[in-house]
């Protein structure tokens, strides 16, 4: 199971990086078209905002979790004795998993609402909004599964939620 989760994370991270590259190219082409030719790319801003940014953030969130990029209160926790630190870390891990699960549920509800209403992009009326929203529950679900996998490692202080930033890809 662990290898499968890491493979999923790697694939999603590569897609997120590709999204950053496409976003960069689209923004550059839009700026060149706007300032040199007076013809911006219609919908470039909205595609960036509603598709590429969501892909970048939510497909990269599992990598950020495993890399220790989440906010921590290290200055306080480093000074606590282990018998106090471990229950607090368990609480933090379980709370993070539950909060992530709530976000997955809410994002699926938003996706279903958007799909049901047939919402489209404002500047490109034929382009539906729902494909950009699919990545949110996918990325959050993978992050929650990685957190759940890490739950037994909290006692040893080896959960990725409490590690320093060390990217592992």
C-alpha positions in Angstrom: 0.0 0.0 0.0 2.8 2.4 0.9 4.5 1.9 -2.5 1.2 2.5 -4.3 0.7 5.8 -2.4 4.2 7.0 -3.1 3.7 6.2 -6.8 0.5 8.1 -6.9 2.2 11.0 -5.2 5.0 11.0 -7.7 2.6 10.9 -10.7 0.5 13.7 -9.2 3.5 15.8 -8.4 4.8 15.4 -12.0 1.4 16.5 -13.3 1.5 19.5 -10.9 5.0 20.5 -12.2 3.7 20.2 -15.8 0.8 22.4 -14.8 3.3 25.1 -13.6 5.2 24.9 -16.8 2.0 25.2 -18.9 0.8 28.1 -16.7 4.1 29.8 -17.2 4.1 29.4 -21.0 0.4 30.6 -21.2 1.1 33.6 -19.0 4.2 34.6 -21.0 2.3 34.1 -24.3 -0.6 36.2 -23.0 1.7 39.0 -21.9 3.6 39.0 -25.2 0.3 39.1 -27.1 -1.1 41.8 -24.9 1.8 44.2 -24.8 3.4 43.7 -28.2 0.5 42.9 -30.5 -2.5 44.3 -28.5 -4.2 40.8 -28.6 -4.2 38.9 -25.3 -5.2 35.3 -25.2 -8.9 35.1 -24.4 -9.5 33.2 -21.2 -5.8 32.9 -20.2 -6.3 34.4 -16.8 -9.3 32.3 -16.1 -7.7 29.0 -17.3 -4.7 29.8 -15.1 -6.9 30.5 -12.1 -9.6 27.8 -12.5 -7.5 25.0 -13.9 -3.7 25.2 -13.6 -3.5 26.7 -10.2 -5.8 24.1 -8.7 -3.8 21.3 -10.4 -0.6 22.8 -9.1 -1.8 23.3 -5.5 -3.9 20.2 -4.9 -1.9 17.6 -6.9 1.2 18.9 -5.1 -0.3 18.9 -1.6 0.7 15.2 -0.9 4.3 16.1 -1.8 4.2 19.1 0.5 3.0 16.9 3.3 5.7 14.3 2.9 8.3 17.0 2.5 7.4 18.6 5.9 6.2 21.8 4.3 3.1 22.2 6.6 3.1 24.8 9.3 4.3 23.7 12.7 4.9 25.3 16.1 8.4 23.9 16.5 9.7 26.4 19.0 7.0 25.3 21.5 7.0 21.6 20.8 10.8 21.2 20.9 10.8 22.3 24.6 8.1 19.9 25.7 8.8 16.5 27.4 8.1 13.5 25.2 5.2 12.3 27.4 3.4 15.6 26.7 4.5 15.9 23.1 3.3 12.5 21.9 -0.4 13.0 22.9 -0.4 16.5 21.3 1.2 15.1 18.1 -1.5 12.3 18.0 -4.2 14.9 18.4 -2.6 17.0 15.7 -2.3 14.0 13.3 -5.9 12.8 13.9 -7.3 16.4 13.7 -5.4 16.9 10.4 -6.8 13.6 9.0 -10.4 14.5 10.0 -10.1 18.0 8.7 -8.7 16.7 5.4 -11.6 14.3 5.2 -14.1 17.2 5.7 -12.3 19.1 3.0 -12.6 16.0 0.7 -16.3 15.7 1.4 -16.9 19.5 0.8 -14.9 19.5 -2.4 -16.9 16.6 -3.8 -20.1 18.4 -2.9 -18.9 21.5 -4.7 -17.8 19.4 -7.7 -21.3 17.8 -7.9 -23.0 21.1 -7.6 -20.9 22.6 -10.3 -21.4 19.6 -12.6 -25.2 19.7 -11.9 -25.5 23.4 -12.7 -23.3 23.2 -15.8 -21.2 26.1 -14.7 -18.7 27.3 -17.3 -15.9 29.8 -17.4 -17.0 33.4 -17.8 -14.6 34.3 -20.6 -14.9 30.9 -22.4 -18.7 30.0 -22.1 -18.3 26.6 -23.7 -15.6 25.4 -21.3 -17.0 23.7 -18.2 -15.6 24.5 -14.7 -16.0 21.0 -13.2 -12.8 19.4 -14.7 -10.6 21.8 -12.7 -12.5 20.9 -9.5 -11.8 17.2 -9.9 -8.2 17.6 -8.8 -9.2 19.0 -5.3 -10.6 15.8 -3.8 -8.0 13.7 -5.6 -5.1 15.6 -4.0 -6.7 15.9 -0.6 -7.6 12.2 -0.5 -4.0 11.2 -1.2 -2.8 13.6 1.5 -5.3 12.1 4.0 -4.2 8.6 3.1 -0.6 9.5 3.6 -1.5 11.0 7.0 -3.4 7.9 8.0 -0.4 5.7 6.9 1.8 7.9 9.2 -0.5 7.6 12.3 1.5 4.7 13.8 4.7 6.6 13.3 3.6 9.5 15.5 4.8 7.8 18.7 8.4 7.6 17.4 8.2 11.2 16.1 8.6 10.1 12.5 5.3 11.3 11.1 5.8 13.5 8.1 3.5 16.1 9.7 6.1 16.8 12.3 9.3 16.6 10.2 11.5 19.4 9.0 11.3 20.3 5.3 13.1 17.5 3.4 11.7 16.8 0.0 11.9 13.1 -0.9 11.2 12.9 -4.6 
